[in-house]
Every structure is written in C-alpha cells, then in structure tokens.
Amino acid sequence: MAEKRDYYEVLGISKGASEQEIKKAYRSLAKKYHPDVNKEADAEAKFKEINEAYEVLSDPQKKANYDQFGFAGMDNSGFSGFSSGGFDDIFDTFFGGGFGGFGGSSRSRTAPTKGHDRYMSMNISFMDSIFGKTETIHLNVDEECSHCHGSGAESKSDIETCPTCHGSGTVISQQRTPFGVFQSQSVCPDCNGTGKKIKVKCHKCHGVGYESKKVSVDLKIPAGIQTGQQLRVAKKGERGTNGGPNGDLYIEIRVLKHDLFERRGNDIYVKVPLSSVDATLGTTIDVPTAYGDVELKIPAGTQPNTTFRLKDKGAPNLNSGKKGDEFVQVEVVINNKLTKEEKELYQKLQNANKGKSKNPFERIKKVFE
C-alpha cells in the first residue's frame, strides 16, 4: 500500500498557511482533479486525497492534532470519505456557478430528446431465413398526438413560458458555506423541466402530448439473414421528451433448426443415407436442397462419410446475394433386415471375397448379375 503524503504537501502549501490560503489551494486543486473534469487515470485518487487533506486542515481541532502528532493523531477522526453521490453534488456545484468562471449547465432540460430504443426477438423458420419474407408484427407504441403534435396544448396560443424558471426548465438556489457561496440547479417544480406552462390541455391526449396506439408494421426479413442479426424499425421505440422523436425498435432474429439442413456461414450441410450396395457399385440419388431435389451421381466405391459439393445451393449472402454451396455427406447404411434372397446374395459375395482376384469390383458385379 502506498505511503500517505503529508497533507500540506498534497495541497501544495506551507505548514503556516492561513485559513484563506488553505481554502484557496483546495478550490484550485479540487476543480483541477475532479473526476468529471479530469480524465487522467489517477484523477479520482488525487481528488480523494485532496478532500482528505482539506477536511483535516480546515478543521482547527483536527489540524492541531495533525500538526502535533501527524497521522497518528488522526485516530479515527480524520477523513470520513464521501459517497459516490457526492461526486455528482460537487460536479453540480462546480458547473452551477459556485466557483465563478464556470457557467451554468450546458445540458438544457428543455431540449428535445430522443426516446430510448426497444429490443425484442423473433423466431423464423430455416426456409424463411434462406428466401426472406415479409412478416406483419403488432406493437403498442406511444406516438405523437395527432391534434397537438406533442405540445400537450389545445392550441399554440395555450402555451406560455413558465414564469418560475423563465423557460430554462431549471431553478438556481444559493447556499452560503465556509467555502463560499455555492450555486446549485434543480428541476423547476412548476413546469417539471419543460420550461412551458399550458393554459388549456389538448382534448385528445389530455396534455401528455402522445397517444398510445396499437399499430401494425410490415417487417421485411431479407434473404440470407442469420441468428443474432438485428432488424431496425425506425421510431417504434420509447417515446421522446420535449417533442423529441421516438427511439427505434431492434428485432433480433433467431433461426429455428431444420430437420435436415445445417447452415455454416453461407454453406448448407446435409447428410443422406446410402446403401452399401449403392456405395460399392455407384448410383444416382436425389438429394434435398433448399431449392428442391437435385440429382447427385455417386461413383462406385464411395467410402462412408464422403462429402460431395453442390455449387450455389447454399444460403445467399445477406449483402451481396451470392449463394454458398451445399455439402452432402453420405452415410453408408448397413441393412440388418435381409430377405432370404438378399442374404444368399451377400453370402455369395462373402465367399467370392475370399478369393485372390486383384479386381474385386469385377467379381462383385458378376455376383449381382
């Protein structure tokens, strides 16, 4: 743990500094190292150190104990710390004009503010993710009142500037402390921060400025979309304030699993069964794809788990539309329910396989012929 620095050193003053010099040094350093002003990595630690030093040196009794005994004289009566809320209070004091040279808050409470975004998820089928579709969704949305257009007043003449805050949305109060006169800002209690007073409220929305509606939206799901990707619906989020626009609605897509197909990137994978006879002799089979069945030629002597590629039979790229490929993995299936005739044929194959012919495929073909 780092050794504590001398409190006088922290404030950059001599041991014989006057009360005014201590106060002046503290104000200067507190403004410089406040975490909401200074973005250096150690600004918060320095700010706490400055406050700790000032709390001791500004108190005559604590200062006397510190001057005589050092840190040992502090016992548990030294710096008491402050909550995280204290940062906000000090920040408001600084920027509320308490130290002079700092103007009022630059954040207007009456400015139009966009509403928060909303999020939801939607399940779609595998095939819909390949070909795309248009889905109608139903939403409950707060929209701008069609009569007052968000003002909350029956007419424009019914809107006047708040006489309490004079349209600023905030009121300033002053407080005299040992450190000087501090100013703080708070939301105007008469207009709730809008800066306006309404004489006659809108008959349709009763002064709130918006209407709650159930709306239908046609959502276009593009071909090639994948799980985790989002679609944006503009202005269907939470309502804005002070005439600001609604936030947006973001819909996360979840593609349901398919019984046959598996997507990896823009490629599609499928497994198809193949009899041992067809794998040995070769054949032509119909392979399912997202676009319909396709003939696939299986060459003689195909081994289990061999993979074939069908070009352009995969999923379309969401941006370019270019299709991936489909990869077909054959699974050789051994029939465990043979007829008497089939069993006799396999026995002949087995016996023939015991020979020493260098061309086993020719031998097999003869048996089946």
C-alpha positions in Angstrom: 0.0 0.0 0.0 1.4 3.4 -0.9 2.6 5.7 1.9 0.4 8.6 2.7 1.6 12.0 1.6 1.8 14.9 4.0 -1.5 16.9 3.9 0.4 20.2 3.4 2.3 18.7 0.5 -1.0 17.4 -1.0 -2.4 20.9 -1.1 0.9 22.5 -2.0 1.0 24.9 0.9 3.3 25.6 3.9 2.6 24.5 7.4 1.9 28.1 8.5 -0.7 28.7 5.7 -3.7 30.7 6.7 -7.3 29.5 6.6 -7.8 31.5 3.3 -4.7 30.0 1.8 -5.9 26.5 2.6 -9.3 27.2 1.2 -7.9 28.8 -2.0 -5.5 25.9 -2.6 -8.3 23.3 -2.1 -10.6 25.1 -4.5 -8.0 25.2 -7.2 -6.9 21.6 -6.9 -10.5 20.2 -6.5 -11.5 21.9 -9.7 -8.4 20.6 -11.5 -8.7 16.9 -10.4 -12.5 16.4 -10.2 -13.1 13.0 -12.0 -15.9 14.5 -14.1 -13.5 17.2 -15.4 -10.1 15.4 -15.4 -10.0 12.2 -17.3 -6.5 11.1 -16.2 -6.3 7.6 -14.7 -5.4 8.7 -11.2 -7.7 11.8 -11.1 -10.2 10.2 -8.7 -7.5 9.1 -6.3 -5.9 12.5 -6.3 -9.3 14.1 -5.8 -10.0 11.9 -2.7 -6.5 12.7 -1.4 -7.2 16.5 -1.8 -10.5 16.2 0.0 -9.0 14.2 2.8 -6.3 16.8 3.3 -8.7 19.7 3.3 -11.1 18.0 5.7 -8.3 17.8 8.2 -6.6 21.1 7.7 -9.8 23.1 7.5 -10.9 21.9 11.0 -9.0 23.7 13.8 -9.1 20.7 16.2 -8.0 18.1 13.5 -5.4 20.4 12.2 -3.9 20.9 15.7 -3.8 17.1 16.3 -2.2 16.6 12.9 0.4 19.3 13.4 1.4 17.8 16.8 1.2 14.1 16.2 0.9 13.6 12.4 -1.2 10.8 11.1 -1.1 9.1 14.4 -3.1 12.0 15.9 -5.9 11.4 13.5 -7.1 8.1 15.1 -10.5 7.6 13.6 -11.4 11.3 13.5 -9.7 12.0 10.2 -11.1 11.9 6.7 -14.6 10.4 6.7 -14.9 9.9 2.9 -17.9 10.6 0.8 -20.4 8.6 -1.2 -20.5 8.3 -4.9 -23.4 10.7 -4.9 -21.0 13.3 -3.5 -19.2 13.4 -6.9 -22.5 14.5 -8.5 -23.2 17.1 -5.9 -19.7 18.6 -6.2 -19.9 18.5 -10.0 -23.3 20.3 -10.0 -21.7 22.9 -7.6 -18.8 23.5 -9.9 -20.7 23.8 -13.0 -23.7 25.5 -11.4 -21.6 28.7 -10.9 -20.4 28.2 -7.4 -16.8 28.9 -8.1 -17.1 31.7 -10.6 -15.6 31.2 -14.0 -17.9 28.1 -14.5 -21.1 28.9 -16.3 -24.5 27.2 -15.9 -25.1 23.7 -17.0 -24.8 23.2 -20.8 -27.3 20.4 -20.7 -30.7 22.0 -21.5 -33.6 20.2 -19.8 -36.0 21.7 -22.3 -34.2 20.4 -25.5 -36.0 17.7 -27.5 -34.6 14.3 -26.5 -34.9 11.1 -28.5 -36.6 8.2 -26.7 -34.8 5.0 -25.6 -34.6 2.1 -28.1 -36.6 -1.0 -27.6 -35.5 -4.6 -28.2 -37.3 -7.8 -29.0 -36.6 -11.2 -30.6 -38.4 -13.1 -33.4 -38.2 -16.8 -34.4 -38.3 -17.6 -38.1 -38.1 -20.9 -39.9 -34.9 -22.1 -41.7 -36.5 -21.7 -45.1 -37.6 -18.1 -44.3 -34.0 -17.3 -43.5 -32.9 -18.6 -46.9 -35.6 -16.9 -49.1 -36.7 -14.0 -46.9 -40.3 -12.9 -46.2 -42.4 -10.1 -45.0 -43.9 -10.5 -41.6 -46.6 -8.3 -40.1 -46.0 -7.5 -36.4 -48.3 -5.8 -34.0 -46.9 -3.2 -31.5 -48.1 -1.0 -28.7 -46.4 2.4 -29.4 -46.7 5.9 -27.9 -46.9 8.2 -30.9 -47.1 12.0 -31.1 -50.7 13.2 -30.6 -52.3 13.9 -33.9 -54.1 17.0 -32.6 -51.4 18.9 -30.6 -48.4 17.4 -32.3 -46.7 16.7 -29.0 -47.2 20.1 -27.3 -49.9 18.9 -25.0 -51.9 22.1 -25.5 -55.2 22.6 -27.2 -53.7 25.3 -29.4 -50.4 27.2 -29.8 -51.9 30.2 -28.0 -52.4 28.0 -24.9 -48.6 27.6 -24.5 -46.7 30.2 -22.4 -43.3 30.4 -20.9 -43.0 29.2 -17.3 -42.9 32.3 -15.1 -40.9 30.5 -12.4 -37.9 29.3 -14.5 -38.4 31.7 -17.4 -38.3 28.9 -19.9 -35.0 27.3 -18.7 -36.6 24.3 -17.0 -34.3 24.8 -14.0 -34.2 26.9 -10.9 -31.0 28.1 -9.2 -30.6 28.2 -5.5 -27.6 29.6 -3.5 -26.1 28.3 -0.3 -23.6 30.1 1.9 -20.9 27.7 3.2 -17.5 28.1 4.9 -16.0 27.6 1.4 -18.0 30.5 -0.1 -21.4 30.9 -1.8 -22.4 27.8 -3.8 -25.0 27.6 -6.5 -27.0 24.6 -7.4 -29.6 23.8 -10.1 -32.7 21.7 -9.8 -35.7 20.9 -12.0 -38.3 23.6 -12.0 -41.1 22.4 -9.7 -43.8 24.3 -11.7 -43.1 23.0 -15.2 -41.2 19.8 -14.4 -38.3 20.9 -16.5 -40.2 21.7 -19.7 -39.9 25.4 -19.5 -43.5 25.8 -20.5 -46.9 26.2 -18.9 -50.1 25.0 -20.6 -53.2 27.0 -20.0 -55.7 24.6 -21.8 -54.7 21.0 -22.3 -55.3 19.1 -25.5 -58.7 17.4 -25.5 -57.3 14.3 -27.3 -54.2 13.5 -25.2 -55.2 15.4 -22.1 -51.9 17.3 -22.1 -49.4 14.4 -22.2 -48.5 15.1 -25.9 -48.8 11.5 -27.1 -51.3 8.7 -27.8 -50.9 5.0 -27.0 -51.7 3.1 -30.2 -51.6 -0.5 -31.4 -50.0 -0.4 -34.8 -49.2 -3.0 -37.5 -45.8 -2.9 -39.1 -44.7 -4.9 -42.2 -41.3 -6.2 -41.3 -39.1 -7.2 -44.3 -36.9 -10.1 -43.4 -34.1 -10.2 -46.0 -32.9 -13.5 -47.6 -29.8 -14.8 -46.0 -30.3 -13.5 -42.5 -28.8 -15.5 -39.7 -29.4 -16.0 -36.0 -28.2 -13.0 -33.9 -28.6 -10.4 -36.6 -30.9 -7.5 -36.0 -33.5 -5.6 -38.0 -34.3 -1.9 -37.2 -37.7 -0.4 -37.2 -37.4 3.4 -37.0 -39.3 5.4 -34.4 -41.1 2.4 -32.9 -39.1 2.6 -29.6 -39.9 4.5 -26.4 -41.3 8.0 -26.8 -39.1 11.1 -26.8 -39.4 14.0 -24.4 -40.0 17.7 -25.1 -41.0 16.9 -28.7 -38.1 14.6 -29.4 -38.6 11.6 -31.7 -39.3 8.1 -30.6 -36.4 5.7 -30.2 -36.0 2.8 -32.6 -37.1 -0.8 -32.3 -34.4 -3.5 -32.8 -35.6 -7.1 -33.5 -33.1 -9.9 -33.1 -33.6 -12.8 -35.4 -33.5 -16.4 -34.2 -33.5 -19.0 -37.0 -35.1 -22.3 -35.9 -33.3 -25.6 -36.5 -34.2 -27.6 -39.6 -34.7 -31.4 -39.6 -32.2 -31.9 -42.5 -30.1 -28.8 -43.1 -27.4 -27.2 -41.1 -26.1 -23.8 -42.0 -22.4 -22.8 -41.5 -21.8 -19.3 -42.8 -23.3 -19.3 -46.3 -22.9 -23.0 -46.8 -25.5 -25.7 -46.1 -24.7 -29.2 -44.9 -26.9 -32.2 -45.2 -26.4 -35.9 -44.5 -28.0 -38.6 -46.8 -28.2 -42.3 -46.3 -26.7 -44.6 -48.9 -26.9 -48.4 -49.0 -23.7 -50.4 -49.0 -24.6 -51.8 -52.4 -25.0 -48.3 -54.0 -21.8 -47.2 -52.3 -20.0 -50.1 -53.8 -21.5 -50.1 -57.3 -22.3 -46.4 -57.6 -25.6 -44.9 -58.4 -27.6 -41.7 -58.9 -29.6 -40.3 -56.0 -32.0 -37.4 -55.4 -30.5 -35.0 -52.8 -32.7 -32.5 -51.0 -31.6 -28.8 -51.2 -33.4 -25.7 -50.0 -34.3 -25.1 -53.7 -35.7 -28.6 -54.4 -34.2 -32.1 -55.1 -31.1 -32.3 -57.2 -29.6 -35.4 -58.8 -26.2 -36.4 -57.5 -24.1 -39.1 -59.1 -22.4 -41.4 -56.6 -19.3 -43.1 -58.1 -18.6 -46.7 -57.5 -16.5 -47.4 -54.4 -17.7 -44.4 -52.4 -16.5 -44.6 -48.9 -18.6 -43.8 -45.8 -18.7 -40.1 -44.9 -17.5 -39.0 -48.3 -18.6 -35.4 -48.9 -19.9 -34.0 -52.3 -20.3 -30.4 -53.2 -23.4 -28.9 -54.9 -22.4 -25.4 -56.2 -24.6 -22.4 -55.5 -27.1 -24.5 -53.4 -26.2 -22.8 -50.1 -27.7 -19.7 -48.4 -27.5 -16.3 -50.1 -25.1 -13.7 -48.6 -27.1 -11.0 -46.8 -25.2 -8.2 -48.5 -24.2 -9.5 -51.9 -26.8 -12.1 -52.5 -24.2 -14.6 -53.7 -25.0 -18.1 -52.7 -22.8 -20.5 -50.9 -22.7 -24.2 -51.6 -24.3 -27.3 -50.3 -22.1 -30.1 -48.9 -23.6 -33.6 -49.0 -22.2 -36.2 -46.7 -23.1 -39.8 -47.5 -23.7 -42.2 -44.6 -23.4 -45.8 -45.6 -26.3 -47.7 -44.0 -26.0 -51.5 -43.3 -29.3 -53.3 -43.8 -30.0 -55.5 -40.8 -33.3 -56.9 -42.1 -32.5 -59.0 -45.1 -34.8 -61.2 -47.2 -33.7 -64.8 -47.8 -32.7 -64.0 -51.3 -30.6 -60.9 -50.2 -28.9 -63.0 -47.6 -28.0 -65.6 -50.1 -26.5 -62.9 -52.4 -24.4 -61.5 -49.5 -23.2 -65.0 -48.7 -22.1 -65.4 -52.3 -20.3 -62.0 -52.0 -18.6 -63.1 -48.8 -17.4 -66.3 -50.4 -16.3 -64.5 -53.5 -14.3 -62.1 -51.4 -12.2 -64.9 -50.1 -10.7 -65.4 -53.5 -7.5 -63.8 -54.6 -8.7 -61.8 -57.6 -6.9 -58.5 -58.0 -10.2 -56.8 -59.3 -12.8 -57.2 -56.5 -15.3 -54.8 -58.2 -15.5 -57.0 -61.3 -16.1 -60.0 -59.0 -18.9 -58.2 -57.2 -20.5 -57.1 -60.5 -20.6 -60.7 -61.7 -22.3 -61.9 -58.5 -25.0 -59.3 -58.8 -25.5 -60.0 -62.5 
